[in-house]
């Protein structure tokens, strides 16, 4: 089912064709998702063909299809849901929190 699984995958829904080198907890990964080394994905949804770099923390977020999250980013604070649009390219080292609506 999963192309490659690294450190730990706990209670996720991972579709065929994903590559996971980090840790995924209570999250959904759609087809073609790539998760880099030392990356933690928690309580999140990662849409089709999104690419998540190394040393990224994503906590309670929705990442759109074909989005690129470059290395060393932090998205979400675990409180409110953070959203990254489809095809968005998030620069290395970015910190993104949920917006108040």
N, CA, C and O of each residue as an XYZ file, in Angstrom:
404
protein
N       0.833     -1.201      0.000
C       0.000      0.000      0.000
C       0.868      1.251      0.000
O       0.783      2.058     -0.925
N       1.695      1.423      1.017
C       2.537      2.614      1.118
C       3.858      2.307      0.424
O       4.437      1.238      0.624
N       4.328      3.235     -0.381
C       5.554      3.030     -1.133
C       6.739      2.844     -0.202
O       7.553      1.941     -0.391
N       6.830      3.700      0.799
C       7.977      3.641      1.709
C       7.586      4.288      3.022
O       7.049      5.395      3.031
N       7.849      3.612      4.136
C       7.500      4.159      5.447
C       8.745      4.216      6.310
O       9.497      3.246      6.396
N       8.961      5.369      6.957
C      10.142      5.561      7.785
C       9.866      5.361      9.255
O       9.404      4.299      9.671
N      10.152      6.394     10.051
C      10.149      6.326     11.511
C       8.901      5.689     12.113
O       8.978      4.606     12.692
N       7.759      6.348     11.981
C       6.558      5.844     12.648
C       5.311      6.381     11.977
O       5.228      7.559     11.628
N       4.354      5.505     11.805
C       3.058      5.899     11.268
C       2.032      5.352     12.250
O       1.888      4.137     12.380
N       1.305      6.249     12.953
C       0.378      5.858     14.001
C      -1.035      6.321     13.676
O      -1.286      7.519     13.553
N      -1.959      5.371     13.538
C      -3.381      5.643     13.296
C      -3.643      6.590     12.127
O      -4.514      7.454     12.227
N      -2.911      6.448     11.025
C      -3.209      7.322      9.892
C      -4.035      6.589      8.844
O      -4.240      5.379      8.936
N      -4.503      7.325      7.858
C      -5.060      6.748      6.648
C      -4.112      7.187      5.549
O      -4.086      8.361      5.179
N      -3.333      6.250      5.027
C      -2.317      6.558      4.024
C      -2.672      5.809      2.748
O      -2.789      4.584      2.753
N      -2.842      6.546      1.658
C      -3.212      5.957      0.380
C      -1.957      5.466     -0.339
O      -0.857      5.957     -0.086
N      -2.127      4.507     -1.228
C      -1.024      3.955     -2.014
C      -0.250      5.048     -2.746
O      -0.827      6.022     -3.227
N       1.049      4.868     -2.818
C       1.887      5.789     -3.563
C       2.509      6.892     -2.729
O       3.112      7.810     -3.286
N       2.381      6.831     -1.418
C       2.984      7.839     -0.539
C       4.390      7.401     -0.132
O       4.686      6.209     -0.044
N       5.236      8.380      0.111
C       6.581      8.116      0.640
C       6.686      8.861      1.960
O       6.547     10.083      2.007
N       6.934      8.114      3.033
C       6.962      8.706      4.369
C       8.296      8.394      5.036
O       8.604      7.235      5.315
N       9.090      9.442      5.292
C      10.369      9.277      5.983
C      10.303      9.826      7.405
O      11.275      9.714      8.152
N       9.180     10.414      7.788
C       9.033     11.022      9.106
C       8.001     10.303      9.936
O       7.786      9.100      9.785
N       7.360     11.054     10.819
C       6.376     10.502     11.751
C       5.001     11.076     11.414
O       4.852     12.285     11.240
N       3.998     10.200     11.324
C       2.638     10.618     10.989
C       1.691     10.082     12.056
O       1.646      8.877     12.303
N       0.928     10.984     12.693
C      -0.019     10.594     13.738
C      -1.409     11.124     13.414
O      -1.571     12.308     13.118
N      -2.414     10.250     13.471
C      -3.825     10.643     13.335
C      -4.064     11.581     12.157
O      -4.725     12.609     12.301
N      -3.529     11.229     11.002
C      -3.618     12.089      9.828
C      -4.025     11.296      8.601
O      -3.994     10.065      8.604
N      -4.410     12.017      7.547
C      -4.785     11.405      6.273
C      -3.828     11.901      5.202
O      -3.657     13.106      5.020
N      -3.201     10.962      4.492
C      -2.308     11.299      3.389
C      -2.907     10.748      2.100
O      -3.177      9.551      2.002
N      -3.115     11.617      1.113
C      -3.653     11.184     -0.168
C      -2.520     10.725     -1.083
O      -1.346     10.837     -0.730
N      -2.872     10.214     -2.251
C      -1.928      9.640     -3.205
C      -0.816     10.608     -3.594
O      -1.049     11.797     -3.810
N       0.399     10.069     -3.676
C       1.540     10.824     -4.163
C       2.183     11.764     -3.169
O       3.060     12.544     -3.540
N       1.770     11.710     -1.916
C       2.340     12.598     -0.896
C       3.754     12.138     -0.540
O       4.027     10.942     -0.436
N       4.637     13.105     -0.359
C       6.005     12.837      0.078
C       6.224     13.549      1.411
O       5.971     14.747      1.531
N       6.697     12.802      2.412
C       7.012     13.350      3.739
C       8.504     13.161      3.981
O       8.998     12.033      3.959
N       9.231     14.262      4.212
C      10.679     14.225      4.380
C      11.144     13.675      5.723
O      10.343     13.321      6.589
N      12.453     13.616      5.865
C      13.098     13.092      7.072
C      12.897     14.034      8.250
O      12.865     15.254      8.085
N      12.762     13.458      9.443
C      12.607     14.203     10.695
C      11.395     15.125     10.693
O      11.359     16.105     11.438
N      10.414     14.821      9.870
C       9.187     15.615      9.782
C       8.108     14.954     10.623
O       8.017     13.727     10.679
N       7.281     15.782     11.285
C       6.182     15.277     12.106
C       4.879     15.862     11.566
O       4.728     17.079     11.456
N       3.938     14.970     11.231
C       2.610     15.359     10.773
C       1.629     14.849     11.817
O       1.586     13.651     12.095
N       0.837     15.754     12.399
C      -0.085     15.354     13.464
C      -1.461     15.977     13.225
O      -1.575     17.173     12.953
N      -2.506     15.147     13.332
C      -3.903     15.607     13.243
C      -4.143     16.478     12.009
O      -4.742     17.548     12.109
N      -3.676     16.020     10.848
C      -3.726     16.834      9.635
C      -4.194     16.032      8.430
O      -4.246     14.802      8.465
N      -4.536     16.753      7.358
C      -4.904     16.156      6.077
C      -3.950     16.721      5.026
O      -3.842     17.936      4.854
N      -3.266     15.824      4.334
C      -2.322     16.221      3.293
C      -2.883     15.702      1.961
O      -2.982     14.494      1.745
N      -3.246     16.639      1.074
C      -3.918     16.284     -0.176
C      -2.933     15.765     -1.232
O      -1.717     15.817     -1.045
N      -3.479     15.267     -2.334
C      -2.746     14.597     -3.407
C      -1.518     15.365     -3.900
O      -1.573     16.566     -4.167
N      -0.414     14.631     -4.008
C       0.850     15.117     -4.573
C       1.503     16.276     -3.821
O       2.352     16.969     -4.380
N       1.121     16.492     -2.574
C       1.804     17.509     -1.757
C       3.192     16.976     -1.391
O       3.374     15.779     -1.172
N       4.147     17.872     -1.331
C       5.524     17.514     -0.982
C       5.917     18.268      0.285
O       5.902     19.498      0.316
N       6.268     17.517      1.330
C       6.639     18.098      2.618
C       8.125     17.810      2.832
O       8.541     16.651      2.817
N       8.922     18.858      3.030
C      10.372     18.718      3.157
C      10.830     18.136      4.487
O      10.020     17.659      5.282
N      12.121     18.182      4.717
C      12.748     17.670      5.939
C      12.563     18.653      7.096
O      12.458     19.862      6.888
N      12.524     18.118      8.307
C      12.475     18.905      9.549
C      11.279     19.855      9.615
O      11.393     20.983     10.095
N      10.134     19.383      9.128
C       8.902     20.183      9.144
C       7.995     19.654     10.242
O       7.966     18.451     10.501
N       7.245     20.560     10.897
C       6.217     20.169     11.857
C       4.890     20.718     11.352
O       4.741     21.922     11.146
N       3.928     19.819     11.156
C       2.576     20.215     10.746
C       1.631     19.670     11.798
O       1.567     18.461     12.020
N       0.887     20.574     12.455
C       0.018     20.188     13.563
C      -1.366     20.808     13.360
O      -1.538     22.021     13.483
N      -2.337     19.969     13.051
C      -3.730     20.371     12.854
C      -3.861     21.327     11.658
O      -4.210     22.499     11.800
N      -3.566     20.772     10.477
C      -3.599     21.579      9.257
C      -4.162     20.782      8.092
O      -4.195     19.551      8.108
N      -4.602     21.522      7.080
C      -5.005     20.950      5.802
C      -4.038     21.520      4.770
O      -3.938     22.734      4.594
N      -3.335     20.626      4.096
C      -2.367     21.030      3.087
C      -2.945     20.664      1.724
O      -3.216     19.493      1.458
N      -3.136     21.662      0.857
C      -3.753     21.451     -0.447
C      -2.913     20.610     -1.389
O      -1.708     20.440     -1.197
N      -3.577     20.086     -2.413
C      -2.919     19.264     -3.421
C      -1.806     20.014     -4.132
O      -1.935     21.199     -4.440
N      -0.717     19.311     -4.388
C       0.455     19.825     -5.091
C       1.155     20.976     -4.371
O       1.986     21.666     -4.962
N       0.823     21.182     -3.105
C       1.528     22.205     -2.311
C       2.947     21.713     -2.015
O       3.205     20.511     -1.954
N       3.854     22.664     -1.833
C       5.228     22.343     -1.444
C       5.531     23.066     -0.143
O       5.461     24.292     -0.064
N       5.866     22.294      0.862
C       6.272     22.852      2.150
C       7.768     22.575      2.263
O       8.176     21.428      2.446
N       8.569     23.602      2.157
C      10.021     23.442      2.144
C      10.544     23.116      3.556
O       9.793     23.178      4.530
N      11.809     22.777      3.652
C      12.417     22.324      4.913
C      12.294     23.362      6.032
O      12.196     24.566      5.794
N      12.302     22.839      7.259
C      12.360     23.643      8.486
C      11.151     24.553      8.707
O      11.276     25.591      9.356
N       9.988     24.180      8.179
C       8.767     24.980      8.393
C       7.970     24.456      9.580
O       8.090     23.293      9.965
N       7.160     25.334     10.147
C       6.214     24.945     11.193
C       4.847     25.482     10.781
O       4.659     26.686     10.611
N       3.895     24.560     10.626
C       2.553     24.940     10.201
C       1.554     24.433     11.231
O       1.498     23.239     11.526
N       0.769     25.353     11.769
C      -0.240     25.000     12.764
C       0.316     24.965     14.166
O       1.502     24.719     14.388
N      -0.584     25.221     15.115
C      -0.187     25.220     16.524
C      -0.955     24.186     17.336
O      -0.809     24.117     18.557
N      -1.777     23.379     16.657
C      -2.542     22.358     17.353
C      -3.835     22.865     17.961
O      -4.604     22.081     18.517
N      -4.089     24.168     17.866
C      -5.305     24.766     18.417
C      -6.381     24.864     17.344
O      -7.367     24.127     17.372
N      -6.184     25.780     16.397
C      -7.122     25.961     15.291
C      -6.533     25.315     14.045
O      -5.341     25.014     13.995
N      -7.382     25.103     13.037
C      -6.925     24.472     11.802
C      -6.233     25.504     10.904
O      -6.789     26.562     10.611
N      -5.030     25.181     10.482
C      -4.295     25.999      9.519
C      -4.528     25.407      8.133
O      -4.629     24.189      7.982
N      -4.615     26.277      7.114
C      -4.868     25.814      5.748
C      -3.815     26.382      4.802
O      -3.536     27.581      4.800
N      -3.242     25.495      4.003
C      -2.315     25.887      2.942
C      -2.989     25.544      1.623
O      -3.399     24.401      1.419
N      -3.111     26.515      0.724
C      -3.821     26.337     -0.538
C      -3.118     25.355     -1.469
O      -1.916     25.115     -1.349
N      -3.882     24.794     -2.393
C      -3.323     23.937     -3.434
C      -2.266     24.702     -4.219
O      -2.418     25.892     -4.497
N      -1.201     24.003     -4.569
C      -0.087     24.526     -5.371
C       0.684     25.667     -4.702
O       1.505     26.317     -5.348
N       0.429     25.914     -3.422
C       1.181     26.933     -2.668
C       2.612     26.433     -2.459
O       2.833     25.235     -2.279
N       3.576     27.343     -2.481
C       4.974     27.010     -2.247
C       5.420     27.769     -1.001
O       5.644     28.979     -1.051
N       5.549     27.054      0.115
C       5.902     27.673      1.393
C       7.422     27.643      1.546
O       8.033     26.574      1.532
N       8.021     28.810      1.691
C       9.478     28.942      1.747
C      10.073     28.292      3.001
O       9.416     28.203      4.038
N      11.305     27.849      2.890
C      12.030     27.228      4.005
C      12.007     28.128      5.236
O      12.176     29.344      5.139
N      11.795     27.512      6.385
C      11.840     28.228      7.653
C      10.587     29.016      8.003
O      10.566     29.705      9.023
N       9.545     28.934      7.185
C       8.305     29.668      7.454
C       7.572     29.116      8.669
O       7.600     27.915      8.938
N       6.913     30.019      9.404
C       6.048     29.633     10.525
C       4.660     30.168     10.204
O       4.477     31.376     10.056
N       3.678     29.273     10.096
C       2.323     29.654      9.718
C       1.345     29.138     10.760
O       1.281     27.940     11.037
N       0.588     30.059     11.329
C      -0.442     29.719     12.316
C      -1.811     29.895     11.680
O      -1.932     30.493     10.611
N      -2.827     29.382     12.326
C      -4.198     29.533     11.824
C      -4.631     30.977     11.881
O      -4.244     31.713     12.789
N      -5.433     31.385     10.915
C      -5.979     32.748     10.921
C      -7.292     32.755     11.675
O      -8.042     31.779     11.633
N      -7.573     33.847     12.363
C      -8.862     33.992     13.017
C      -9.896     34.363     11.965
O      -9.693     35.279     11.167
N     -11.011     33.637     11.977
C     -12.056     33.904     10.995
C     -13.303     34.412     11.682
O     -14.301     34.695     11.020
